[in-house]
Amino acid sequence: MNTNSRADWAGSLVPRPDASAVVVNPPGAGRGYWAGAPSAVAGEDGIYLAYRLRRPVGAGRGYAVKVGRSTDGTRFETVLTLTSEQFAAESLERPALVRDPAGGWRLYVSCATPGTKHWRVELLRASHPSRFDARQRVVVLPGDDKTGVKDPVIRHQDGRWQLWASCHPLTDPDEADQMITGYATSGDGLDWTWHGTALAGRPGAWDSRGTRVTAVVGNTAEGTITAFYDGRASAAENYEERTGIAAGTDPAALTAVGGGGGPAVQSRHGAGGLRYVDVLALPGGGRRLYYEMTRADGAHELRTELRD
């Protein structure tokens, strides 16, 4: 599959905000109030959606992760709420909701270590998305004193667990907003082996400061992986990432598709934030997109679109 056909295929799934609907409103008006960072899975009785709620710094930051259930993909009933206090975390970021191949459910939660720039990922397991218990959590991606790890994208394929996660340097606190996407594999989804950087920013491009894979949308018959990712060019654009497309034949070595002149899509409001795109393949055919987008007052809302 050549670069143009990759771009055309993934381009057919690029968000079209004018055709989208609000799923979850932010918990307040104005900058710093967010609803988003979605992760969607199809269950036997509907779509389950995990997402993060945030208030401004000093007012709670990422204070909760919620899991909701919907039969139409747009209107969700909350079945579970987890709080940052339950994880002894200063803030929670994007969760990853995953169906276990044995029939159970997993929730990987991104947790900020209090008083630091460090992030880690903890795992909850349950028989149903409403039954996750924070008291039974286990750290599966601890990071270390040089690297914080968060926002995992996880899938199980051909008997192997695969993970793409945002990795942040911690040696210089002023540079900790930078990010690359690392790739890892596992036999059980708990103990991970890292295989290097899957996607990094391009000098001088719109994504030069950082890249974060948010959805791996498919493998073609030729083995090509296509993904959506968040990118930004400066520390000032932190929290307002925009969406790009990457592809490759090796999950540990993705390449941005298209020139470095601009993202594939962004919001028309504020600094253009449109990020954390997730793509859910529906059991009956078609796909549903979920993503976080900046609105006119600077708050972020969670939106969805249906694609045939």
N, C-alpha and C positions, 0 to 999 in steps of 0.2 A: 504494500500500500504506500503510495508516494505521499509527499508532504501535503500537496493540494487536496488529495482525496481524504486524508486524515482531517484536514481543516474543514472540508465540506461536511463530512459525517458528524464530527463533533459540533460544528457550527449549527447543525439542525437542532441541537439541544441547548444552544446558548439561551439564557433567560431572556424573556421579552416582558419586561415589567408592566407594560401597558395591557398585557393579557393575563396578568396575575391577580390573585386575591389575597387579602390579609388573612393569615391563620391565627397569629398571636400578636396583640398590640404590646408595646413596651410598657413597663410598670410605671412610667411617668413621662412627662413631656420635656423635650429639650435634650441637649448633648449629655451623654453618659448614661442614658436610660436605653437599655437594649433588650429585645427579645429575639433570639436567633440561635446560631450555631447548631443547626438541626441535624438529626440523624434518624432516618426513617427505615422501617422494616415492615414487610407484609406478613401478617399473621393469619391464622385460620379464620378469625372473626373480625378482621379489619386491618387498618394500617395503624401501626404504633410509631409514635414520634417522640424522640427525646430532644430536649432543647434547654438552653441556658437563659436565665433571667439576670439582668445586671442593673445596678444603680451606680451613680457616679462614685469616683474615688472619695473616700471619707464618709460615704453613705451606704456602704455595704458591698460595693463592687459586684462580682458574680456571686450572688447570695443563694441561688437555688438552681437545681436541675429538675425539670418536670418531665414526666412521661405521660402522653395522652393517647387515647384511642379514638379512631374515626372510621365510619363506614363509607364516607364519601371523599375522604382525603383533604377536606377543608375545615370541617367543624369537628373539634376535638374535645373530648371529655377527659379531664385529668384523672389518671388512675394512681399516680404516685408523685410525691414531692420529696426531694432530698435537699438538705441545706448544707451550706459551707461549714457550719458548726459541727455537723455530724461527721465531717471528714477532717476536722481540725485544720481547715484550710482558710487562708485569707481570702481566697476567691476561687470560684469554679469556672471552668471554661468549657469548650466543646466536649460533650459526651459522645461515645460511640456505642450505639445499640446494635447488637449482633445476635443472630439466631445460631445457637449451638448445633452442630451436626447431629448430636445425640437427642435433640428435641427441646433442650432447655434454652434459656436466654442468658445473655451476658450484657453488662453495662460497664464500659471502660470510662472512668471519670477523670478529667484533668483537674489537678489540685495545685494551688499556689501555696508554697511553704511560707508561713507567716514571717514577716520581717526580712525577706530575701527577694531576689529576682528568680528564684528557683521554682521549677514546676516538675511535678511527677504525675504518673497515671496509676490509678487504683482500679481494681476489678471487683465487681459484684456479680454473683451468679444466682439464678433463681429459676423456678419452674414456669413462671409467668412474669411479664413486665410489671405487674402491680405488687410483686412480692420481693423486690430487691430490698435488702436490709444492710444499711451502712455499717452495722456492727460486725458484719461478716466480710468486710473488705480486705483485700490483700494488695500490696504494692507490686505491680508487674513491670513498670518502667520507672525506675527510681531516678534516672539521671545521675549526676554526680556534682562535685564542686565546680566543674568547668562547663557543664551543659544542663540546661533545663529541657524537659521533654513534655509535650502537650499535644492536644488536638489530633488524636490518632484516627486514621482511616483503616479499618480492619475488615478482612474478608477471609473466608475459608474456601479453598479450591483444591481439588485433586488431593485431598488428604493433608494439606499443608495450610497453616495460617500465614497470612501475609499482612504486613503493616507498613503504612507510610505515616510518619509523624513529624511534627514541627519541632526542630531542635534549635535552641537559643544559646549563644555563648555567654558565659557568666564571669569570665576573667575580668572584664571591665564593665562595671554596672551601667555606665553610660552607653554601652554598645549592646546591651542585652535585648534590645528590641529587634535586632537582626535575626533572621531565621533562614534555615535551609530545610528541605525535606529529606529525612533519612529513611532508609528502607531496611526492614528486618523480617525474619521468618521464624516460625516456631512449630514444634510438633504438637503442642497442647494449648497454645494461646496464652501461656503464663511466662515461660522462660524463652526469651527472645535472643536471636543472634543477628547482630547488625551487619549489613553488607555495604555500608557506605552511603554517600549522598546521592539521592535519586534525582533531585532537582534543586538548582541554585539560581540566584539572581544573575542577570546579565549586566555587566558594567555599562553605564550610560543609558540603560533602558528603563522603562516604566516600572520594572520589577527588580531593580538593582539592589534594593535594600533587603529584600527578603521574598521567599516563595514558600507557599504552604499548600500541598496537595489536599483537596477537599473531597474529591470523588473520583474513583476509578470506574469509568462508565462502560468498559467492555474490552474484550479481546476479539479481534477479528480472526477469521479462519487462517490468516497468515501469522497470527501470534502477536499482532500489534496491540499495545496497551494505549488507551487514550484516557486522559484525565483532565479534570478542571483543577485550577489552582488559584490561590490568592496571591497578589503581589503588590508591592509598593516601592517607591523610589527614595523615600526619605523617612527619618524618624518622625517628622511632623505628620506623615500620613498613617502612622500607627493607629489602628482601630478603623481606618477608612480604606482598607484594601479593596482592590478591584479584581475582576475575574479574567483569567487567561486559560489557554488550552495548551496541554503538553502531550507528547506521544513518544513511543519508542518500542523496541522489541525486547528490551530487558527492563523488568520492573525496578531495577536498581539504577537505571540510567535513562531518565526521561529528558526530552528536549522541548523547549517552548516552540509552539507552532506559530508561524507568522513572524513578521518583523517586530522589532523592539519598540516601535513607535507608539503603541497604545494597547490597552487591554481589549479583550473581546467584548466586554460589556461593563457598564458602570451605572450608578444611579445618576439622575439628572440633578440631584440635590446635593448641597454641601460640597465635600471633597470627593464625592462620587462613590462612596462606599457601597459595594455590592459583593458580598463575600459568603464563604461557607456554603457554596452550592452543593447540594446532595441530589442524586438522581436515583429514584426508586423505580425498578422494573415491576410493573403491575402483573398480577397473575393472569388477568384476562387479556393482556396485551397493552401496549403503550407504556408510557413512562410519566411519572409525576416528579416535578422539580420542587425542591424546597431551598430557600436561601434567606439570608439576612440582608436588608437593604436600608440605607439611610433615607429618611423622609425629610420633608421641608423644614421641620423644626430642629433637625439634627439628631433626633432619636432614631433608633433602629427598630424595624418591625420584621416579623417573620412572614414570608409570603410563599405562595405556591402557584404552580401552573401545571396543567394537564397537556401532555403531548400524545398524539396518536402514533 
